[in-house]
Amino acid sequence: MELKSTNKLEYLLTELDVQGIDYVSWKNNHQLQSVMVGNGDIDLFVSFNNRSQFFNLCRLHDWIEVINPISDYPLITHFYRLGDNLEVFHIHVYFKLITGETWIKEYSIPFDDWLIENRVWNNEHNIWVLNKSCQSYLFLIRHLLKCGSITSRFLYKRELSSYNMEWNECSNGVEQDDIKGPIDIKSFLDGSRAFGKKLELPLIKSAFLFRLSFIPFLRHKLSFLALLRLQSFILRLINKVFLKRKKVLPESGLTIAISGVDGSGKTTMLQEVDKILGQFLTIERFHIGRPQGKLIEFIWKILGNKSENSSMPGCSDITSPSSRGRAVNGAILAFLRFRKARIILKRASLGSLMLIDRWPTNELGKMDGPRIIIGENSGWIERLCKHFESWAYAKMPHVDICYFFEVPIEVAIERNHLRIKENKETEKQISARFLGNFDYKPLAKKTIRFENSGEFEAERKDLLKNIWHEISSRY
């Protein structure tokens, strides 16, 4: 659905009010200036009773829910939206007040009604925010809870400058006597070391005793907290060093391929999609048109995989029976494509967005399709290879979405001329492939033919908006 406002976040916030969905921006309001233009995330508390309405409204307006696989907490989630200028808006939404140490957020504090009752309207950014006195009160609770263990104090100290900015903003004009809320915390304020010239780490004794006073709000048994800290540390270390995962799509990922003749802009656009969506989403890139490594490429050249004329696969209608070398070549390629396609779909089940350069078809002689032709004099090896190739393409997995880029032949030739590539296709080959694949049908659950011959910035925006809508409509 196309929104009327150029700022998708402002529009959604307006719709929340229209639909009677109570919300409040409850922390980090010192960052609102940048967040409202798509730089950073906004922390919204939404009443649990409005949870279903909130989800439905987000889905209606193409907001995508994603999950942090390393720090996934109950009743906290992330929503993202692509803006008209490809800026990325991010809502970190809480349906309960879950807070505590940075890594484990071990407390669930029952302040739901109090949060909504103490919100005020921010005219500068047109958003409901917690009033400064209540923001200061909550900040001090977080400040003390985060500093009651050695590991958490270390993490907190690393970001102390950011917490200082938040504290300076929300405590401006607020005196120590103004710090009031559902739970009396006045006896801990002196030990918080928040009311001096600048924010400092609270006294370890004060923070420890404060944590003990909040034991009734723990989400886990007290004896489990040390284990949870260790578990979180190991998961984060493995992810940082090996997995390098960002956020993922819920339930399972999505496979998106871009096909088209050489010079249609596939690689360039895949890079742009990766650059924009990869800011927050786990993305994996594959090239299935040529799944072989250098060794197999060398063997293929020996077996006759030469691209010396326009009769190469995918260029024109080939009717001559395949030689033994080409038949073996075709069987190997079918196996490699089948194997890689299976790997891609398996990896997608972990929630990543899979971006693939090209995807197979089962049409004989087409680009990325079967290539073995059997004649009356074909031997048993050629026939065996053909049988295997037919089986592989019949069993080939279907990609979720395949975009087929369409460009005029003149544009494809000109773009190919500007490419820097080893063994680059000739103009004759480009022309032949263009004509031979005009009605190309990839093995895809959904095929979208995309005109990619216009001005780059405009086509880039159109493609990303289209992909964003396809993703959001599935989740």
N, C-alpha and C positions, 0 to 999 in steps of 0.2 A: 504493500500500500504506500503510495507517495504522500509524504507529509507536507503540510503547507509551509512550515517554518524551515529556514535554512539551518537552524540549530536544533538537532534532533533531541538533545538533552532537555533544552528549555521546553520543547513541545511536549515531551513525555511528562515532565513535571506539571505542566498545565493540565494535561489529561488526567493525571492523578487527582488533582483538585476537582476537576469536572466530574469524575467518576466517584468522588467521595472516598478516595483511598488515603488514609492518614499516613503521613510520612514526616520525617524530620532529618536534616543533616546534623548529626550529633557530634562529630569530631572533625579535626583537620580543616576547619572552615577558613583558616588562614590561606588555604590553597584554592579557594573558590574562583578567584580571578582566572587562574590558568585552567582549572578543571572545566569551567563553563565553555571554554573554547577548544576542548578536546585534548588537553594536556594533563594527564594524571587521572586519578579516580576519586569519586565522591562517595562518602560513607553515609548511606541512608538507612535509617531504621524505619521499617514498615510494620504496622501492626500485624500480628500473626493472623488475626481474623480476616485481614485483607490479602492474605498470601495468594490465594487462587486468583483473585481479581488482578493482582499485580502481575502474576505470570501471564495471564491471558492478555492483558494490555500490552505487555512487552512483546509477546509473540505477534500480536496484531500489527504492531509498528516495527517489525523486523529487528527487534533486539535479540541477540543471540546469547543464550546461557552457556557458560563454559565452567569447567571445574579445574581447580588447582590440584593436580594429582599428588603433590607433595604435602600440602597443608589443606586438606578438605575437612571443614568443620560443619557440624549439624546446624541447619537453619541459617547458614551464611552462604551466599552464592555470588557469582559475578555475571553481569550482563554487559554486553558490548554492542555498540552501534556505529556503523560507518557513516560519516557526515557527507554532505554534498561536495565538499572539497577534499574528500578522502582523509579527513581528520578522524580519529578514533575516540569515541566517548566510552567511558567505563564507569559503571555503577557497581559499587561493592555494597550489597544489600544484606541487612541483618533483619531477621524476623524475630529474633530474641537477642537480648544484650549479652552476647558471648564475648568475653574478654579475658585478660590474664597475661601470662608470659607470651612473648612473641611467637614461640614455636608451638605451644600446645593449647593456648586459650582455654584454660581449665575451669573457668567460672561462667556460670549462667546466672545473671543478676536480674531479679524480677522487678524491673523498673518500667515495664511497658507503658502503662497508663501515664506515669509521671513524665516520661519523655514527650509524649504527645501533648500533655497538658501544659508543658513549659516551653513550647515552641513559639517563635516569633517570626514575623515576616521580614525578610531581607529585601528591601526595595532595590538595592543595587543589582542584585543577581536574580531577583524574582523567585525566591525559594524559601521554604520554611527551614529555619535553623533553630537550634537550641539556644535559649537566652544565655548570656555570658556567665551569669552566676551558676547556672546549672552545668554549662560546659566546663567551668572551672572545677566544680564539684566532681564531675565524672572524670576529668583529667587527673585529679589528685588520687582518685580511686585506682585508675589505671597505673599511675606513677608509682604508687605503693605496691600494688600487686605484681608489677613487672620487676621489682627490685628486691624480692625476698629470697632469691636463690642466686648462687654464684654465676651460673651460666646465663641466667636472664639479665643479671646486672651487667654482664659483659656485653650482651647484645644491645641492651638499652643505652649503654654508654657510647656505643658506636654511632648511634643515631640521636645523641643528646642535643645536637645543634638543631635538628628538625623539631624535636619535642620542645626545645626552647622557644622556637618561633610560634608553635601552636599555643604554648602557655602564655607568651607575651600578648598574643592576639585575644585569647578568650578571657584573660585575667585583667585586661586593661580597664581600670575604673572599678575593679572588684576588690574589696577589702577582705581580710581574713575572717572577719565576723560575718561576712555575707555568704560564706561557704556553708550552705545548708542543703539537705536532701532527705530522702526517706530513711537513711541510716545516719546516725550521729557519728561523724569522724573527727570531731574537733580535737579529741585527745591525741590524735596522731599528726596534726598539722605542723606542730613545731619540728617534729622529727622528719617531716617531708622535705625540708630544706628547699621549699619552693618560694618562700617569701623574702628572700634576700635580694641582692643585686641581680643575680641570675639563677636560673634553675640548676640545681645540683642533684646528684644521686642522693636519695633519702638515706638516713642512718639505717644500717643493716638491721639493728634491733627493732626499730620502729616498723620497718617494712615486714620483718618476720612476724611480729606480733599482729600487724594488720592482716596479714594473710591468714593467721590462725583465727582471727575474728570473722573471716569470710568463709570458713570451712563449710557452713551450712549451704553455701552456693556452689560448692565444687561439683563438677560434672563427673569426676572420676574419684575413686578411692584415694585417700591421701598417700597410702603406701605404694600406689602405682605411678605417682608422678615422676619419680626418678627414672623408672623404666621408660615412660613416655618421652622424657627428654632425650634419653639415649637412642630410642627408636627414631625419633625425629631427626637427630643429628646424623645417624647412619643413612637414612633416606635422603636427606639433603646433600650429604657428601657424595653418595652414589650418583645422584642426579647431576650435581655440579661437575663431577669429574667424567662420568661416562654417558649417562642418558641425555643430559642437557634438555630436558623436556620443559616446555612452557605449559600453558593451560591447554586443556583438551576438551573436545566436544563430549556431551553426555551420552552414555550408553555405548556408542561406537562412533568411529570417525567417518569421513567421507572421501571418496575417490573422485578426483576431477582430472580429466585428460584434455589436452588441446591438440587437435590434429589439423593437418592442412599441408599444402604443398610447400616445398622449400621457398622461403622468401615471404611467407604469409604472416610472419611475425610471432610464431609460437614461442620461441625461446625468450624473446624480449618481454612478452606479456607474462610469461610464467615467472620471470624475475620480478616484475612489478607486483604481481599477486603475492609472491613470497615476501617482498619488501614491506608491503602494507599490512597484510594479515599476520605475517611472522613477527610483528611487534609484540603480539600477545599469545598467538596460537602456535602449538607444536605443528610444524610443517615438515614433511619429507618429500624430497624430489627424486624422480626416476625418469629414465629414458627407455621406453620399451620398444621403440622402433629399431634400435641397435643394442640389444641387451648383452652382446658378446664382449669379452675382454680383448686385450691386444693379441694374446696368443691365438684365440679362436679366429680373430680377424685375419691374422697371418695365414692360418690354415685355410680359411675360406678363399683367400686370394689364390692359393695354390690349387684349390678345387674348382676355381673358375668364377669366383664372385668378383667380376670385374665390371666397372661402371664406365665403359668406354663409348657407349652409344646409347641412343634413346630406347633401346630394347631392354633396358634393365627393368627389374620387377617394379610394377606400379607405374610404368611409363606408357605402355601401350598394350593393345591386345596381343598376347603371345600365344601362338597356336602350335608352334613346333614342339615336339616331345622333348622333355628335359634330358640332358645328358646325365650319366651316372654321377659325375661330380656335382652338378647342380641339384640333383635329387637328394644326395647326401647333405649338401649345403642347406636345402630347404627343410629337411627333417631336423637338422641341428637347430636351425633358427626357430622352427615351430616349438621344439622342446624348450629352448631358452625363453621364448616369449611366454609360453604356458607356465613355466616355473616362476618367472619373475612376476607374472600377473597374480599367481597364487600367493606369492610372498607379499605383494602390495596389499592384497585384500586382507591377509592375516594381520599385517602390521596396522592396517586401518582399524581393526577391531579394538585397538588400544586407545582410540579416540583422536588420533592425529588426522590432520588434513593432508591427504596425499595428492601431490601435484605431479602429473605425468606428461611427459613430452611424447605425444602420439599414443594410439591404442589400436590393437589389431582389428581387422575385419575378417569375415570368413568368405569374402568374395575373391574368387580366383583371379590372379593377375593385378589386383588392386594394391595400392600402397599399404604396406604392413599386413598383407593378406597371404594366403597360400600361393605357392609358386610352382609346384611340381605338376607337369603335364605328362600324361601317359599316352603312348602310341602303340600301334600294333607290334612294333619291334622292341618295345621296352622290356628290359630284363627283370629278373625276380628282385634284384636289389632296388631298382627304381620303383617297382610296384610295392615293395615292402615299405620304402620311404614314403610313398604316396599314402599308403594305408595309415601309417603313423601320423603323417601330417594332417590328414582328414580327421583323425581321432582327436589330435591336439586342439585344432581350431573348433571342433564341435564341443569340446569340453572347456574351452577358454572362458574364464570368468568374465562377467560383464562389469564394466566400470559404471559407477553411479551416474556420472554426467560426462559427456564428451562434447566439447565445443569444437565445431569444424570451422576453421577460419576461411572465409571467402574473400579473395582479392582479385581484381582484374589481372590478366596475365602480364600486362605491361608493368604493373606494380611489383608482382612477384619477381619478374626478371630484374628490375632495377634494384630491388632490395637484395636479391641474391648476389648481384654484382658488387654491392658494397660490403658483403659479409667477408670476414676473415676466417677461412676454414680450409683445412687440408682436404684435398681431393674434391673441391667444390664442384657442384653440378654445373653442366654447361647450359647455355641458353636453350639448346635443342632439347636437353633432358627436362628442363623446367617446363617447356611448352608441352612436351609429350605427357609428363605427369599431370599437368593441369587438365588436359583434355581427357586423360584416362581415369581421373578421379573426381570428375564433376559431380557424380551422384554417389559418392563414397558413403558407405553405411557402416559405421563402427559398431563393435559389439558393446553396446551401452544401453543402460536402462532408460536413459534419456539423452537425445542428441539435440544440440542447439547449434544452428548455423549462424555464425556471427560475422557480420561484415566488418572487416578490419583494414579498410583501405583509406580511411579518413585521416584527419589530423591526429597525431599521436596522443596528445593530452585528452582529447575528447573521447577517443576510442578506449583509452586506459580507464577513464572514469566509467564509461558505459559497461565495460567488461567487469570491473570490480563491483559495481552496483548490482549487476546481474548475478554474479557469483554470490555476493552477500545475500541477495534475496533467495537464491536457491538453497543456501545453507540454512537460513533462518526458517524457511518453510518446512524443513525436515526435522526441526527440533522444537 
